[in-house]
Each structure stands twice: as structure tokens, then as C-alpha cells.
Amino acid sequence: MTAPAVAPPASRETYRDTLVELMALDDRVVCLDSDTGLFKGVDFGPTANRYLNVGIAEHTLMGAAAGLARAGRMPWVNTMAAFASARALDAVKVDIALTNAPVRIAATHCGVSAGHLGPTHHALEDLAVMRALPNMTVVVPADATQTRELVRQAAGVPGPVYLRLGRNATPALPAGPPPRLGTVQQVRAGTDVTIAACGPYPLLAALEAADLLHRDGIRAAVLNVHTLKPLDVPTILAAASITGLVVTVEEHWAAGGLGSAVTEALAETLPVPVHRIAMPDSFIDVSGGQRFLLDYAGVTSAAVAAKVRAALRRPVHPIGGTR
């Protein structure tokens, strides 16, 4: 996979800076940390008394945030995605989702972005877990600029929000209209296949695959599904009704993630073929950087393009016809 130059800052750093701005604007906003180090050296100014580091205690972190929310505060909690979606899940479910508490969970080091720490720190099930919880909004910005916009919009959601962020800076997307929470972005128009992607490197792979396919005369529509729940089903259906073929790309196990969400939506009303590019159903037992591990797992532009070419060679029956 080739890529444009990585553009700092990292999405988690953009999130941090945006949160500090929100704290200055609204005295209900509080920041609860689990000793992530993300806020080290940050000048909170007069809002410093609304920052609390509870230490490495994710379950306590979620419970305390739920309590503060019931007291009228708007808590943002910070931890790594692997711990938010697994170690602290009981508190997320019972204390936050069940009570529809307006707690924003900023989960960093998502996917394999903490790949240097090994599979204990990979978060490849978090989207499946979080989107299964009632009341939960699930957001996956695709770059730092989108992160700023979506964090600001997430502040206005009345219930809980799960915000999936990476560790290091990732490439900036081509400039375009600001993202709107709950609305799929059509990054590129096309008539032969819809490639729906979620997250920075999967979206980059989708765009690069569209370029590769264009050389073969294949026109690929590319969708950025930055809000996994609630899913913008009408936009996905509209694209699928034109192309009759969908390929999904994600940095997540296939079970329960973007591919599952899209497949469920289409199966109910527009059963076109869906092919999924996702992390294999296994633990990754090697250490390495995010890009290395995605290549290792086959979440690449070449894999997306190959899947599309193979699908188009097979007879499919999109909307009352053949291809």
C-alpha cells in the first residue's frame, strides 16, 4: 500500500486539544483519564479542576463517569480501546448504556495501532461490542481534521458515544465538506462497485483501490462510514442500488464490524453481494507498526482491488439483471 505523507497531529492529539476547548466553553464538561499520558503537559488553565486521573482503573473510570453524568456533568473518559471494550465492558453496559448516560468514551490505540505491544493491546472487537449496546453512538474519524469536527458534534449527542481513535498520526484525507455525524460521506462517485470503508487506513486503501480499478475501466464509488451507529442506511442503499456490488474494508475482525453492519442493512431491503476485507479470524502473534500489521493481515488496496475484479468476473444479480 502506498500512501501520501502522514500529516501530524495524531487524531488522539486533535481530540485532546478539542476537548480542552470544549471544557473552556462549558463548565459541565469534565475529563476523566486512566493514566494514558495523553494530557501530560496540557495547560487546562481555569478548567484544571475538571481533569481527574483515576489511574489504570478502567472499570472505576466508567462508573465514576456515569455518576458524574447523573449529577449533570458531561464526562469524557480516556483509555485504550482494548480496555474500554473488554476490561471495562460491564460498567460501560450497566452504568452507561443502560442508563443512557451522556458519557463520551475516547478510545485510543484502536485496531492494531498499538501493534508494537502485541495482541493484548490490539482492539479488533470493539466496534462489534459497542454497536451491540443500545443507546450507544459509535464514531470512527478517518483523519485528524475529521476528528475535530466529529468530537464537537459528539458533544451534543444526548446519550453515550464511543469514539475510536488511533495512536499515531495518519494520512490526511483529500479536502472535502465537513463530516456530519450519522451521515455517510461519499468520497468518490462510481457505478460499478461501492467500496465502504471505516477508519484511516481502510479508507486510504479504498481510495487507492479505486485508483487501481479506474485503470481497468472500473468505476468505484467510495464511502467513508465514519459513524457506524446509527448507520446511515439510506446512503448505503442508494450507492448499492447503483452499483449492485459492495466491498467493505475495515481494521477490525470481520465479525460484528462494518462489514456485518452493511450486510445486515442490505439483507433486509436490498440483497446485493457484499464482500468483506477485514482482519483474519485469528490473533496476530507478531509485533509491528500499524501499516506493517495491516499489510500482514491483508487489509490493503491490492486486496480490495483483487476482490472487486474477482467479483465482477462472476455472474451476479444486482437489481433484476446480470452483469
ABEGO torsion letter per residue (X at the ends): XBBBBBBOBBAAAAAAAAAAAAAAABAABBBBBAGAGAABGBBAEAAAAABBBAEBBAAAAAAAAAAAAAAGBBBBBBBBAAAAAAAAAAAAAAAAAAAGBBBBBBBBGBEAAAAAAEAAABBAAAAAAAAABBGBBBBBBABAAAAAAAAAAAAABABBBBBBBBABBBBBBBBBBBBBBGBBBBABBBAABBBBBBEAAAAAAAAAAAAAAAAAGBBBBBBBBABAOBBBAAAAAAAAAAAGBBBBBBBBBABGBAAAAAAAAAAAABBBBBBBBBBBBBBBABBEBAAAAAAAAGBBAAAAAAAAAAAAABBBBBBGBBX
